[in-house]
């Protein structure tokens, strides 16, 4: 890690378009303290795309979706990994780095998907539906993952399902992700009934209203959204895929049907694009400050 770190004051240009000056002043002391601690502890901060701009753009060393963070966690040479995200992400980082110290700022930063299923649920399902592979979304506890055959992210779910070479799989725990993947493949997918409390609140009618109010708007939806939302959208993909879409296509006006801070963070990279923000807050991600 570099011996010279920036000061909080020098970082404001990165976020001034989404954080007012008076609000920024409340972050200065904390940011300077975090930057100093990173140097003292040889620590690295991994921040999910749903983190607020002051974390994502000013103190994080590595940013991305859950898949990107998992991969980078396995590669880091830092002694301490701080996961600015939710609990299952920190668990994953620890599994990949058993000898390192892995910290999460708030142990209560959970996930409605992870909390929708237990390891016992998986064992019972395997008994009721034997000989069918269980594909588990990474938004689950380590105990649930341990009972599964293979894990996936929203970015590679279809590829993982098809890699098994079987006609039928069980997919846990996100019902909507399972249904959206099923629409893209010939594999029969049996779904659990878990939902993301951020994405399940979006409706197809929201998109129709947005198109009426903002003609020509491009709509990007996360695959944890209900299938009817994904069907109405112009593109569906993980947070990384949505960010890549904006980078490649550069639509003049766009809406991301996902968590609020994602739009802020992508918008900072594209000042010439108009972002409409009918977003939903994740109360768990917002426990990280």
Secondary structure, 3 states (H helix, E strand, C coil): CCCCCCCCHHHHHHCCCCCCHHHHCCCHHHHHHHHHHHHHHCEEEEEECCCCHHHHHHCCCEEECHHHHHHHHHHCCCCEEEEECCHHHHHHHHHHCCCCEEEECCCCCCCCCHHHCCHHHHHHHHHHCCCCEEEEECCCCHHHHHCCCEEECCCCHHHHHHHCCCCEEEEECEHHHHHHHHCCCCCEEEECCECCCCHHHCCHHHHHHHHHHCCCCEEEECCCCCHHHHHHCCEECCHHHHHHHHHHHCCCEEEEECEHHHHHHHHHHCCCCEEECCCECCCCHHHCC
